[in-house]
Amino acid sequence: MKIVLITGTSNLNLQDANVFVKGLPPYLDLLSDGRKANLSPPIPQLGVVALASFLSEHGFYVDVFDFSVNYEKMDKLKGYDLIGISSTSLNYDDMVKLCELSKSSNSMVIAGGQRAAFHKTELVRKRMVDGVVVGEGELAMLKICMRLQKGEDISGVPGLYTTKSYAKDEHIENLDSLPLPKWDFLDLGSYIPTLPIQSMRGCPYSCAYCMETRFWDKPVRLRQEKHVVKEIKNNVDSYGIKTFRFVDSCFTAFPERTKRICDIIREEALGIQWTCYARADTLSAELVQSMSDAGCIGVDIGAESGSDVILQKMFKNSSSRKIRDAIRICKNAGMLVHTNFIIGFPGETKETIADTVSLIKESRPTTYCFNPLFVYPGTKLYEDKEKYGLTGKFERWKHKTMSCREVERTIHSLFKHELASLDDSHYFFGGEHAANVLCALGYDKEEIKEIYRSFNELCFHNKKWVIKQLLLSKIGFRRFKSFFKGVRDLRAYA
């Protein structure tokens, strides 16, 4: 029996493409071949590799195709008994295209991942796929493979949604029992030299807007600290990778555990660099220093708002003071600090947005970005739509104090006017992720900051203005030297 797991777009590709939606025009056309996201380097995807490693350990023959890298493999799907399609929270259109391509191969087609789970009914009823795995994939896919191998019906497999049935998925309680991801399934030479690490599954928090808590469910399952570092060490020794990104919903959710992982990394003298997601209320000076000593160069803090009123409505269990303190602590430790903000949560007004702007101006994170509210089915926000006075879902919605269209206009105005004068804090979508990529390419933190700055300088003006200023030397080519060098290095992988 032959199985192929496919994915089509990396998360960073999608983040950079999303810049267009948010109104920030990256001047890729100055040096590019016209592709939409040609500054977006390919990043190895953990989900498909982890699943392939699991199925392979159980005796199945598995291939992994990443069509964001291996375009030529799109016509090689025939001959497989089972095609598994990976989706993220963002790449629904890409996933649909992959479904259409896969169905033409006459193979069994199963989709999985967050976006597939949200659209499971549509995908199955329109016969784009034969089934959708909702939630954790390993045990469900293993049982599907075993049934197919015996010629049995796959309906009734826990976690699999089909036209006939659906039963809740089964969780792997002991994550340390899973095999370490075998990155040999991918040609790592085609990717930026950084790898994702997942130290736990789930999130202990209950933010109203977030789908993570529903996708993974509770309780949170933690890997042993030594096992996490064992995986990192294996990646260093086997693949020569020295840059990592913790992709946990919140790597600092359990501060004492985070510190123990950092202590072991330091004891092993691995000489690595890494970034992660973090929460403001977990970042003490002691923990941040321990993270920095273990090689952490940057964090992504889900600040979400500078208004205590909105934070309370979000069930964020945080405050603007804690956010300011966390940014200060991280900057004092020499870390790059990226902050995400959601604009448009029910109750959002000009006054609450002004609180967010004030927080950014006062605390000066290295980078920040504004995300329009996205209403995910299954979240507390969606389930309590009537209470919040909310209509619509996904990116199209409206409530008593704001609409999605107002948010688009507001975001454009914020970074173009209210925050345009900041010279040490920059609007940069996915700043922590970009820092991780640039770090993997050999850039130090000061060089990364310069790329943030020069990118913003370019984006605040139209192309003709930029070229004119360069020619007249009013800005000077030297100021953009780091930007163009970064473009060249990233384009080498595009």
C-alpha positions in Angstrom: 0.0 0.0 0.0 1.4 3.4 -1.0 0.6 6.6 0.8 1.5 10.2 -0.1 1.0 13.2 2.2 0.9 16.6 0.5 0.9 20.2 1.5 0.9 23.2 -0.8 1.8 26.4 1.0 4.0 27.2 4.0 2.8 29.4 6.8 5.2 32.2 6.1 4.2 32.2 2.5 0.6 32.8 3.7 1.6 35.4 6.2 3.5 37.4 3.6 0.6 37.1 1.1 -1.7 38.3 3.8 0.2 41.5 3.9 -1.7 42.4 0.8 -5.0 42.0 2.6 -3.9 44.2 5.4 -3.0 47.1 3.1 0.8 47.1 3.5 2.3 46.9 -0.1 5.6 45.0 0.0 7.7 46.3 -3.0 8.6 42.8 -4.2 8.2 44.0 -7.8 11.4 46.1 -7.5 13.5 43.0 -7.7 11.1 40.1 -8.4 9.7 38.1 -11.2 6.2 39.1 -10.5 5.2 36.2 -8.3 2.7 37.2 -5.6 4.8 36.1 -2.6 8.3 35.8 -4.0 10.0 37.0 -0.8 8.4 34.1 1.0 10.9 31.4 1.7 9.8 27.8 2.0 9.7 26.6 5.6 9.6 22.8 6.5 6.1 21.8 7.6 6.0 19.7 10.9 2.5 18.2 10.5 3.0 16.1 7.4 6.5 15.0 8.4 5.4 14.0 11.9 2.5 12.0 10.5 4.7 10.4 7.8 7.2 9.4 10.5 4.4 7.8 12.6 2.9 5.8 9.7 6.3 4.8 8.5 7.1 3.4 12.0 4.0 1.3 11.7 5.2 -0.3 8.5 3.5 1.8 5.8 5.3 3.2 2.7 4.9 7.0 2.8 6.0 9.8 0.5 5.7 13.5 1.3 5.2 16.1 -1.4 5.4 19.8 -0.7 4.1 21.6 -3.8 5.4 24.9 -2.6 8.8 23.5 -3.3 8.3 20.5 -5.7 6.1 21.9 -8.4 7.1 19.1 -10.8 5.5 16.5 -8.5 2.0 17.7 -9.1 1.5 15.2 -11.9 2.9 12.3 -9.9 0.0 11.6 -7.6 -1.3 8.6 -9.6 -0.4 5.2 -8.3 -1.0 6.0 -4.6 -3.7 4.2 -2.6 -4.2 7.1 -0.2 -3.6 10.8 -0.5 -3.6 12.9 2.7 -3.9 16.6 2.3 -2.6 19.0 5.1 -4.3 22.3 5.7 -3.5 25.3 8.0 -5.9 27.8 9.3 -5.3 30.0 6.3 -4.8 28.1 3.1 -8.3 27.0 2.3 -8.1 28.0 -1.4 -4.8 26.1 -1.8 -6.3 23.1 -0.1 -9.3 23.1 -2.4 -7.0 23.1 -5.4 -5.0 20.2 -4.0 -8.3 18.3 -3.4 -9.3 18.8 -7.0 -5.9 17.7 -8.2 -5.9 14.6 -5.9 -9.4 13.5 -6.8 -8.4 13.3 -10.5 -5.9 10.6 -9.5 -8.6 8.1 -8.5 -7.0 7.6 -5.1 -8.7 7.7 -1.7 -8.4 11.4 -0.5 -8.4 12.4 3.1 -8.0 16.0 4.3 -6.9 17.1 7.7 -5.8 20.2 9.7 -7.6 23.2 11.1 -9.2 24.7 8.0 -10.3 21.3 6.6 -12.0 20.7 10.0 -14.0 24.0 9.7 -15.1 23.1 6.2 -15.6 19.4 6.7 -19.3 19.3 5.7 -18.7 21.3 2.5 -15.6 19.3 1.5 -17.4 15.9 2.0 -20.8 16.8 0.5 -19.2 18.3 -2.6 -17.1 15.1 -2.9 -13.9 17.1 -3.0 -12.5 14.5 -0.5 -13.6 11.1 0.8 -13.3 12.2 4.4 -11.9 14.8 6.8 -9.8 14.0 9.9 -11.0 16.4 12.6 -8.5 17.0 15.3 -5.3 14.9 16.0 -4.3 12.9 12.9 -2.0 10.1 13.9 -4.4 7.5 15.3 -7.1 8.2 12.8 -4.8 8.0 9.8 -3.3 4.8 11.1 -6.7 3.1 11.4 -7.7 4.4 8.0 -4.6 2.9 6.5 -5.1 -0.4 8.3 -8.7 -0.7 7.1 -7.8 0.2 3.5 -5.1 -2.4 3.6 -7.7 -5.0 4.5 -10.2 -3.7 2.0 -12.6 -2.6 4.8 -14.9 0.4 5.0 -13.2 3.4 6.7 -16.5 4.9 8.0 -16.6 4.9 11.8 -12.9 5.5 12.4 -12.7 7.9 15.4 -11.9 11.4 14.3 -13.0 10.8 10.6 -15.9 12.8 9.2 -17.6 11.1 6.2 -21.1 11.2 4.6 -21.9 8.2 6.8 -20.6 8.9 10.2 -18.4 10.9 12.6 -17.0 10.0 16.0 -14.8 12.2 18.2 -11.1 11.7 17.7 -8.7 9.8 20.0 -5.8 11.6 21.6 -2.3 10.3 22.1 -1.8 10.8 25.8 1.9 10.2 25.9 3.5 12.4 23.2 6.9 11.0 24.1 5.8 7.7 22.5 5.7 9.3 19.1 8.8 8.9 16.9 11.0 11.9 16.4 10.2 13.7 13.1 12.2 12.2 10.3 13.1 15.2 8.1 14.6 12.9 5.4 11.0 12.9 4.0 11.9 16.4 2.7 14.8 17.7 0.7 15.9 20.1 3.4 18.4 21.7 1.0 15.3 23.3 -0.7 14.2 25.1 2.5 15.4 27.8 4.9 17.6 26.0 7.4 15.2 26.2 10.4 13.0 23.5 11.9 9.8 23.7 13.9 9.6 22.1 17.4 6.4 21.2 19.2 6.8 20.6 22.9 3.1 20.3 23.8 -0.3 20.0 22.2 -3.1 22.3 23.3 -3.4 25.6 25.2 -4.4 26.0 28.8 -6.1 29.3 28.1 -9.6 30.1 26.8 -9.4 33.2 24.7 -12.8 33.9 23.1 -11.5 34.4 19.6 -9.0 31.5 19.4 -9.5 28.2 17.6 -6.5 26.4 19.1 -8.3 25.6 22.3 -11.1 23.9 20.4 -8.9 22.1 17.8 -6.6 20.4 20.3 -9.1 20.3 23.2 -8.1 20.0 26.8 -6.2 18.9 28.9 -2.9 20.1 27.5 -0.5 17.3 26.9 3.2 18.0 27.6 6.3 16.3 26.4 9.0 15.6 28.9 11.6 18.4 28.9 14.5 16.0 28.1 12.6 14.5 25.2 12.1 17.9 23.7 15.8 18.7 23.9 16.6 15.2 22.6 14.7 16.1 19.4 16.6 19.4 19.0 19.9 17.6 19.5 18.9 15.0 17.0 18.2 17.8 14.4 21.5 19.4 15.1 23.5 16.2 14.8 21.5 14.6 11.9 20.7 17.6 9.8 23.1 20.3 10.9 20.2 22.6 11.8 21.0 25.3 14.4 17.9 27.5 14.2 14.5 26.4 15.6 11.0 27.8 16.1 8.8 26.5 18.9 5.3 26.2 17.3 3.4 25.6 20.6 0.3 27.8 21.0 2.2 29.3 23.9 5.7 28.0 24.7 5.8 30.0 28.0 2.4 28.8 29.2 4.1 26.8 32.0 7.0 29.1 33.0 8.8 26.6 35.3 8.7 23.9 32.5 9.9 26.5 30.0 12.8 27.3 32.2 13.7 23.6 32.7 13.9 23.2 28.9 16.1 26.2 28.6 18.4 24.9 31.4 18.8 21.6 29.6 19.5 23.3 26.3 22.2 25.4 28.0 23.7 22.3 29.8 23.9 20.4 26.4 25.8 23.4 25.0 23.9 23.0 21.7 24.7 26.5 20.4 21.3 27.0 18.9 19.1 30.0 18.3 15.3 30.0 18.4 12.1 31.9 18.6 8.6 31.2 20.1 5.1 32.3 20.9 4.7 33.8 24.4 2.1 35.4 26.7 2.8 38.6 28.5 1.6 37.5 31.9 4.1 34.6 31.9 7.3 36.5 31.1 9.2 37.3 34.2 12.7 38.8 34.1 14.1 35.5 35.4 12.4 33.4 32.7 13.3 35.8 29.9 16.9 35.8 30.9 17.0 32.0 31.0 15.4 31.9 27.5 18.0 34.4 26.2 20.8 32.4 27.7 19.5 29.3 26.0 19.6 31.0 22.6 16.2 32.7 22.3 16.5 35.7 20.0 12.9 36.7 19.7 9.3 36.2 20.9 5.9 36.7 19.5 3.6 38.1 22.2 -0.1 37.8 21.5 -1.0 41.2 23.0 -4.3 41.5 21.1 -5.3 44.9 22.5 -4.0 47.9 24.5 -7.4 48.3 26.0 -8.2 46.5 29.3 -11.9 46.6 28.5 -11.3 44.6 25.2 -8.8 42.3 26.9 -11.5 41.4 29.5 -14.1 40.8 26.8 -11.7 38.5 25.0 -11.2 36.5 28.2 -7.5 37.2 27.7 -6.7 37.1 31.4 -4.1 39.8 30.8 -3.8 43.6 31.1 -2.1 46.5 29.2 0.3 46.9 32.2 1.4 43.3 31.9 1.9 43.7 28.2 4.0 46.8 28.6 6.1 45.1 31.3 6.7 42.0 29.2 7.9 44.1 26.2 10.2 46.0 28.5 11.7 42.9 30.1 12.3 41.2 26.7 13.9 44.3 25.2 16.1 44.7 28.3 17.3 41.1 27.7 18.2 42.0 24.1 15.4 40.0 22.4 13.5 41.0 19.4 9.8 41.5 20.4 6.9 41.1 18.0 3.4 41.9 19.2 0.1 40.9 17.5 -3.0 43.0 17.9 -6.6 42.1 16.9 -8.6 45.0 15.6 -12.4 44.8 15.6 -13.4 42.6 18.5 -17.0 43.3 19.7 -16.9 46.5 21.7 -14.0 47.9 19.7 -14.2 51.7 19.3 -12.0 54.6 18.3 -11.2 55.0 22.0 -10.1 51.3 22.5 -8.0 51.5 19.3 -6.4 54.6 20.7 -5.4 52.6 23.8 -3.7 50.1 21.5 -1.9 52.9 19.6 -0.7 54.4 22.9 0.6 51.1 24.1 2.7 50.7 21.0 4.0 54.2 21.1 5.0 53.9 24.8 6.5 50.4 24.8 8.0 50.3 21.3 8.1 46.6 20.5 10.6 45.8 17.7 7.7 45.0 15.4 3.9 44.9 15.6 1.0 44.1 13.4 -2.7 44.4 13.3 -4.9 41.5 12.4 -8.5 42.0 11.4 -10.8 40.0 13.7 -11.4 36.5 12.2 -14.5 34.7 13.5 -13.8 31.0 13.6 -16.7 28.6 13.9 -16.4 26.6 17.2 -14.8 29.4 19.2 -16.5 31.0 22.2 -16.9 34.2 20.2 -18.8 32.3 17.4 -20.9 30.2 19.8 -21.9 33.4 21.7 -22.5 35.5 18.6 -25.9 36.6 19.9 -24.4 37.8 23.2 -21.7 39.7 21.4 -24.2 41.1 18.9 -22.2 39.6 16.1 -23.3 38.4 12.6 -21.2 36.7 10.0 -18.1 34.5 10.2 -14.5 34.2 9.1 -13.3 37.5 7.6 -16.8 38.8 6.9 -18.7 40.0 10.0 -20.4 42.9 11.7 -21.4 43.9 15.2 -22.7 46.9 17.1 -19.6 48.9 17.2 -17.7 48.0 14.1 -17.7 46.0 10.8 -15.0 44.1 8.9 -14.8 46.9 6.3 -14.2 49.6 8.9 -11.4 47.5 10.3 -9.7 47.3 6.9 -9.7 51.1 6.6 -8.7 51.5 10.2 -5.6 49.3 9.9 -4.4 51.0 6.8 -4.7 54.4 8.6 -3.0 53.2 11.7 0.4 52.3 10.2 0.2 54.9 7.5 -0.5 57.9 9.8 -0.8 57.4 13.6 2.3 55.1 13.9 4.3 56.2 10.8 6.7 58.4 12.8 8.1 55.6 14.9 11.7 55.0 14.0 12.4 52.1 16.4 9.2 50.1 16.2 8.0 48.8 12.8 4.8 47.4 11.3 5.9 44.0 10.1 3.5 41.1 9.6 5.0 37.9 11.2 7.9 39.7 12.6 9.1 36.9 14.9 8.7 34.4 12.1 10.7 36.6 9.7 13.4 37.0 12.4 13.6 33.3 12.7 14.2 32.9 8.9 16.7 35.7 8.8 18.5 34.3 11.8 18.8 30.9 10.0 20.3 32.8 7.1 23.1 34.2 9.3 21.7 37.7 10.1 22.3 39.0 13.6 19.6 40.9 15.6 20.9 44.4 14.6 20.8 43.4 10.9 17.3 42.0 11.3 16.2 45.3 12.9 17.6 47.2 9.9 15.7 45.1 7.5 12.5 45.8 9.4 13.2 49.5 9.3 14.1 49.7 5.6 11.2 47.5 4.6 8.8 50.0 6.3 10.6 52.9 4.7 9.9 51.5 1.3 6.3 50.6 2.1 5.2 54.0 3.4 5.7 55.5 -0.1 4.8 54.5 -3.7 7.4 52.9 -5.9 8.1 56.0 -8.0 8.9 58.0 -4.9 11.3 55.4 -3.7 13.1 55.2 -7.0 13.3 59.0 -7.2 14.7 59.3 -3.7 17.3 56.6 -4.5 18.4 58.3 -7.7 18.6 61.7 -6.0 20.5 60.2 -3.0 18.1 62.0 -0.6 17.7 58.7 1.2 20.8 57.0 -0.2 21.2 53.5 -1.4 23.2 52.6 1.7 20.1 52.9 3.9 18.5 50.1 1.8 21.6 48.0 1.5 20.4 45.5 4.2 16.9 45.3 2.6 18.2 44.5 -0.8 20.7 41.9 0.6 17.8 40.3 2.5 15.8 40.2 -0.7 18.6 38.5 -2.5 19.1 35.9 0.2 15.4 35.1 0.5 14.9 35.0 -3.3 17.6 32.3 -3.4 15.0 30.0 -1.8 11.9 31.3 -3.6 
